[in-house]
């Protein structure tokens, strides 16, 4: 596999997982009754879309084709979140599932940065988005802990 293909593969993995998060946040924003949570979810979906857009531009810049879909695991998490929300506390169920989505994205970025086979160019791009990924993860982790403590 040539270097451009390795970079494309590394970044497309991140694109797919970020797209999962964006889709799930958008869906959750329309389902929760709490206007503040709905607004937060919409903002988080936008953060994920910005990451997808930026990474897609980076893949295209090297002549690659950016991923156009999410992952199967992400789709399963979204369905699971809907089922949990339908059965119980909608706010907590969505926040818990979205926090897991944030975990997946954070781990994917960490794995990309830690993998010695990740091309330097892909590592540099991942490092650029890492602060936003960590920030979003922490927001949802804190929200989950606050809801759990209040419940």
C-alpha positions as CSV (number, residue, x, y, z in Angstrom):
1,X,0.0,0.0,0.0
2,X,1.5,3.3,-1.0
3,X,1.8,6.3,1.4
4,X,-1.3,8.2,0.0
5,X,-3.4,5.1,0.4
6,X,-2.2,4.6,4.0
7,X,-3.0,8.3,4.8
8,X,-6.4,7.9,3.2
9,X,-7.2,4.7,5.1
10,X,-6.2,6.3,8.5
11,X,-8.2,9.4,7.9
12,X,-11.2,7.6,6.5
13,X,-11.5,5.5,9.6
14,X,-11.7,8.8,11.6
15,X,-14.2,10.3,9.1
16,X,-16.5,7.3,9.5
17,X,-16.5,7.3,13.3
18,X,-17.0,11.1,13.4
19,X,-19.9,10.8,10.9
20,X,-21.5,8.2,13.2
21,X,-21.3,10.8,16.0
22,X,-22.7,13.6,13.9
23,X,-25.7,11.4,12.8
24,X,-26.4,10.2,16.3
25,X,-26.2,13.7,17.8
26,X,-28.5,15.1,15.1
27,X,-31.0,12.3,15.7
28,X,-30.9,12.7,19.5
29,X,-31.3,16.5,19.2
30,X,-34.7,15.9,17.6
31,X,-35.8,13.3,20.1
32,X,-35.0,14.8,23.5
33,X,-37.6,17.0,25.2
34,X,-35.1,19.1,27.1
35,X,-34.3,22.2,24.9
36,X,-30.9,22.8,26.5
37,X,-29.9,19.2,25.8
38,X,-31.3,19.4,22.3
39,X,-29.2,22.6,21.7
40,X,-26.1,20.9,23.1
41,X,-26.6,17.8,20.9
42,X,-27.0,20.1,17.8
43,X,-23.7,21.9,18.7
44,X,-21.9,18.5,19.1
45,X,-23.3,17.3,15.8
46,X,-21.9,20.5,14.2
47,X,-18.5,19.8,15.8
48,X,-18.5,16.3,14.3
49,X,-19.5,17.7,10.8
50,X,-16.6,20.1,11.0
51,X,-14.2,17.3,11.7
52,X,-15.7,15.2,8.9
53,X,-15.4,18.1,6.5
54,X,-11.9,18.9,7.5
55,X,-10.7,15.3,7.3
56,X,-12.5,14.8,4.0
57,X,-10.7,17.9,2.6
58,X,-7.4,16.4,3.7
59,X,-8.1,13.1,2.1
60,X,-9.2,14.8,-1.2
61,X,-6.0,17.0,-1.1
62,X,-3.9,13.8,-1.4
63,X,-6.0,12.6,-4.3
64,X,-8.0,10.2,-2.2
65,X,-11.7,9.5,-1.9
66,X,-13.2,10.5,1.5
67,X,-15.4,8.0,3.2
68,X,-19.1,8.8,2.6
69,X,-20.7,6.6,5.3
70,X,-20.4,5.8,8.9
71,X,-19.6,2.5,10.5
72,X,-21.8,-0.6,11.1
73,X,-20.9,-0.3,14.8
74,X,-22.1,3.3,14.9
75,X,-25.4,2.4,13.3
76,X,-25.9,-0.4,15.9
77,X,-25.1,2.1,18.7
78,X,-27.6,4.5,17.3
79,X,-30.4,1.9,17.2
80,X,-29.5,0.7,20.7
81,X,-29.7,4.3,22.0
82,X,-33.1,4.7,20.5
83,X,-34.3,1.5,22.1
84,X,-32.9,2.6,25.5
85,X,-34.5,6.0,25.1
86,X,-37.9,4.5,24.3
87,X,-37.7,2.3,27.4
88,X,-36.6,4.7,30.0
89,X,-35.1,8.1,30.8
90,X,-34.6,9.6,27.4
91,X,-32.1,12.3,28.5
92,X,-29.9,9.9,30.4
93,X,-30.1,7.2,27.8
94,X,-29.1,9.5,24.9
95,X,-26.3,11.1,26.9
96,X,-25.0,7.7,28.0
97,X,-25.0,6.5,24.4
98,X,-23.5,9.7,23.0
99,X,-20.8,9.6,25.6
100,X,-19.9,6.1,24.4
101,X,-19.8,7.5,20.8
102,X,-17.4,10.1,22.1
103,X,-15.3,7.4,23.7
104,X,-15.1,5.6,20.3
105,X,-14.0,8.7,18.5
106,X,-11.4,9.6,21.2
107,X,-10.0,6.0,21.1
108,X,-9.8,6.1,17.3
109,X,-7.8,9.3,17.4
110,X,-5.5,8.0,20.2
111,X,-5.0,4.8,18.2
112,X,-4.2,6.7,15.1
113,X,-1.6,8.8,17.0
114,X,-0.1,5.8,18.8
115,X,0.1,3.5,15.8
116,X,3.7,3.5,14.6
117,X,2.4,2.6,11.1
118,X,0.3,5.8,10.9
119,X,1.9,8.0,8.2
120,X,3.3,11.3,9.6
121,X,0.9,13.3,7.5
122,X,-2.1,11.5,8.9
123,X,-0.7,11.8,12.5
124,X,-0.3,15.5,12.0
125,X,-3.9,15.9,10.8
126,X,-5.2,13.8,13.8
127,X,-3.2,16.0,16.2
128,X,-4.9,19.1,14.7
129,X,-8.4,17.8,15.7
130,X,-7.4,16.1,19.0
131,X,-8.2,19.1,21.2
132,X,-11.7,19.4,19.9
133,X,-12.2,15.6,20.2
134,X,-11.0,15.7,23.8
135,X,-13.2,18.7,24.6
136,X,-16.4,17.1,23.2
137,X,-15.6,13.9,25.0
138,X,-15.2,15.7,28.3
139,X,-18.4,17.7,27.9
140,X,-20.5,14.5,27.4
141,X,-18.7,12.6,30.2
142,X,-19.4,15.5,32.6
143,X,-23.0,15.7,31.4
144,X,-23.5,11.9,31.9
145,X,-22.0,12.1,35.4
146,X,-24.2,15.1,36.3
147,X,-27.4,13.3,35.1
148,X,-26.4,10.1,37.0
149,X,-25.8,12.1,40.2
150,X,-29.1,13.9,39.8
151,X,-31.0,10.7,39.1
